[in-house]
Amino acid sequence: MSDIAGVISELEERRAAIEKALTALREITSSQDEGQLRKRRGRPAGQKRTALTNSPQGASSPLKRRTLSAKQKQAISRAWTPERKRRFAEFHVQRMARLRGEDPSKALREYRRRKQTDATDSRSRKPSGRVRLKSS
């Protein structure tokens, strides 16, 4: 009987050692799987850095510079015409009058009258011709 008990205890020790080795191997393989699932940071392998020009700091390099299409340039040029600026200003005059609790149409009339008198005053103040300096 003692021989059988010795064999059993020896097999249980081996089983404990085998289970310990199996858990260690499972941890290694699971960490490798997680490492493969993680995204790699940075530039993809095989791509080289593009050389920037030796321009002073703050100057944009040709690689960074963004050009506008003809359609975008046209849209920008049409964006704030004098007419649109005037309408925008008049809209806000009326809006602010509403917020103050005043009559918006009266505020607009006063604004237009003020703009008209400012325009006539600025025309009369413009010097005509060259300015002559007194010679001593």
C-alpha positions in Angstrom: 0.0 0.0 0.0 2.8 2.4 0.7 4.1 1.9 -2.8 0.7 2.9 -4.2 0.5 5.9 -2.0 4.0 7.1 -3.0 3.1 6.7 -6.7 -0.1 8.7 -6.2 1.7 11.5 -4.4 4.4 11.6 -7.1 1.7 11.8 -9.8 -0.1 14.6 -8.0 3.2 16.6 -7.8 3.7 16.1 -11.5 0.1 17.1 -12.2 0.7 20.4 -10.2 3.9 21.1 -12.1 2.2 20.4 -15.5 -0.8 22.7 -14.6 1.6 25.4 -13.5 3.5 25.1 -16.9 0.2 25.1 -18.8 -1.0 28.4 -17.1 2.4 30.0 -17.9 2.1 29.0 -21.5 -1.5 30.2 -21.7 -0.4 33.7 -20.4 2.3 33.9 -22.9 0.1 33.0 -25.9 -2.7 35.4 -24.7 -0.3 38.3 -24.3 1.0 37.6 -27.9 -2.5 37.6 -29.2 -3.2 41.0 -27.5 0.0 42.4 -28.9 -1.1 41.4 -32.4 -4.5 42.9 -32.0 -3.2 46.3 -30.8 -2.7 48.9 -33.5 0.8 49.9 -34.3 1.5 53.5 -33.6 3.3 55.9 -36.0 4.2 55.7 -39.6 3.5 52.4 -41.4 6.5 50.1 -41.9 8.4 50.7 -45.1 7.5 54.4 -45.5 10.2 56.9 -45.3 9.9 60.4 -44.0 9.5 63.1 -46.6 12.2 65.7 -46.3 11.0 69.2 -45.5 12.7 72.2 -47.0 15.3 74.2 -45.1 12.9 77.1 -44.7 12.9 79.3 -41.6 10.6 78.4 -38.8 7.0 79.5 -39.4 7.3 79.4 -43.2 5.2 76.7 -44.7 6.8 74.1 -46.8 5.5 73.2 -50.2 4.2 69.9 -48.7 2.1 71.6 -46.1 0.8 74.5 -48.2 -2.8 74.1 -49.4 -4.0 75.7 -52.6 -7.5 76.9 -53.3 -9.4 75.8 -56.3 -10.8 78.3 -58.8 -14.3 77.7 -57.5 -13.1 78.5 -53.9 -11.3 81.7 -55.0 -14.4 82.9 -56.8 -16.6 82.2 -53.8 -14.3 84.2 -51.5 -14.2 87.1 -53.9 -18.0 87.2 -54.1 -18.5 86.7 -50.3 -18.4 90.3 -48.9 -19.4 92.7 -51.6 -20.2 96.3 -50.6 -23.9 95.5 -51.0 -23.7 92.5 -48.7 -21.8 94.5 -46.1 -24.4 97.2 -46.1 -27.3 94.7 -45.8 -25.4 92.9 -43.0 -24.9 96.2 -41.1 -28.5 97.2 -41.5 -29.8 93.9 -40.3 -27.8 94.2 -37.1 -29.0 97.8 -36.6 -32.5 96.5 -36.7 -31.6 93.5 -34.5 -30.0 95.6 -31.8 -33.0 98.0 -31.9 -35.3 95.1 -31.2 -33.2 93.9 -28.3 -33.3 97.5 -26.8 -37.1 97.5 -27.3 -37.0 100.3 -29.9 -38.7 100.5 -33.3 -36.4 98.7 -35.8 -37.6 100.7 -38.8 -36.9 104.0 -37.0 -33.4 102.8 -36.0 -32.8 101.8 -39.6 -33.9 105.3 -40.9 -31.6 107.0 -38.4 -28.7 104.7 -39.3 -29.1 105.4 -43.0 -29.4 109.2 -42.4 -26.3 109.1 -40.2 -24.4 107.2 -42.9 -25.5 109.6 -45.6 -24.3 112.7 -43.6 -21.0 110.9 -42.8 -20.5 110.2 -46.5 -21.2 113.8 -47.5 -18.9 115.2 -44.7 -16.1 112.9 -45.7 -16.4 114.1 -49.4 -16.2 117.7 -48.4 -13.1 117.1 -46.2 -11.0 115.5 -48.9 -8.1 117.8 -50.0 -8.2 118.6 -53.6 -4.9 118.6 -55.5 -1.4 118.6 -54.0 -0.4 119.9 -50.7 2.2 122.7 -50.9 4.8 123.2 -48.2 5.9 126.7 -47.4 9.5 127.3 -48.4 11.6 129.4 -46.1 
